[in-house]
Amino acid sequence: MFKRKGQSTLEYALIIAVIVAGLLLMQHYIRRGFAGRLKTASDDMGEQFDPVAYSGEFEIIQSSGVEQTTSGRVSRTEHTEDQVSTRTGDDTLEAWAEDEDLYSR
């Protein structure tokens, strides 16, 4: 009745259709699984930067040597020294506040 080659192709098409239908039906659960793993990974990173708990005082000094010369309509700029930047001071991180007192400054 049926040719064997046509029957095999039909069987393969049905198997692929069942697999695709199963994936389409499960996409909601797969998406929720990925979202849950992403949330767990971000929670495992810990607390992020809190600007209320951080304070710092710094003095930044920058210096560089520049020489400018003008002759007629030509202006020339020459860097005679490299730019140097110095930072002195301290910074503190008080605590990750569980209570609201830290946030009431």
N, C-alpha and C positions, 0 to 999 in steps of 0.2 A: 504494500500500500504506500507507505511513506518511504522516501529515499532516506538512507541512513545519514547522509551528509546534511540534509536539511533538518533532520531531527536533532543532530548534534548542535547545529547553529541555534536552533530554537531553544534547546536546553541551556546553552551558554547565555543567550539573551535573557532568559528567565532568571538565571542565577544572578546576573549583573543587575537586573531590575529589582530583585529581592534585596540585594546588598545596598543599592542606592536608596531604596525605600526605607530600609532599616537605619541608614545613616541620617536620612532626612527626619525620621521620627525621633532619633536620639540626639539631634543637634542641640536641642534645648538643654539636655542634661550634660552634654559635652561642654557647652559654653559655660554652664554654671560651675562645672568642675574646674575649668581653666581660671575662671574668675575667683574661685575659692583659693586655688593655689597661689594666684597673684596676690590676693589679700594676705594670705599667710606669710608669703615672702616679704611683703612690705611691713607687716607687723613684726617680723623677726629682726628687721633692721633696727628697731628701737625708736626712741624719741628723736625727732628732728630738731633743728635749731629753733630756739625760743628767744626772740629778741627781748622779752621782758626779763628773763633770767640772766642775760648777758650784759656786762658793762665793761668798758675799756677806756683808758686814757693813753693817748699816744702823742708823741711829738715827731713829726716827719720833717726832715731837713733834706732839701734837694739843692744840688749845686752843679753848675756846668760852666765851662768857659766858651764864650762866643765872641768873635771879633767881626764887626761889620765895617766895610769900607765902601765909599761911594766915589766914583770918578766919572764925572760927566753924567751920562744917563745910565751907567752900569753900576749896579750894586752887587757887592760880593759878601757872602757870609761864610765864615770859616769857624769850625768848632776846634778850639784849642785844647780842650780837656774833655774827657768822657763825663757823661752825666753820672753823678753819684747820689744815691738816695739812702738815707739813714733813718731807721725807725727805733725809737726808744720809748719805753712805757710798759704798761702791763694791761692784761685783760683778765677778767674773772667771770666765772660761771657759777652763780650762787647755788642753784639746785633746780631739778625738774620738780615743779611745785605740784603737790597733790592738793594742797589747800589753796584757798583763794587769797590769802594774805599777801602772797608775793605779787599777785596781779593787781593789787589795789594801790600801787605807787602813784 
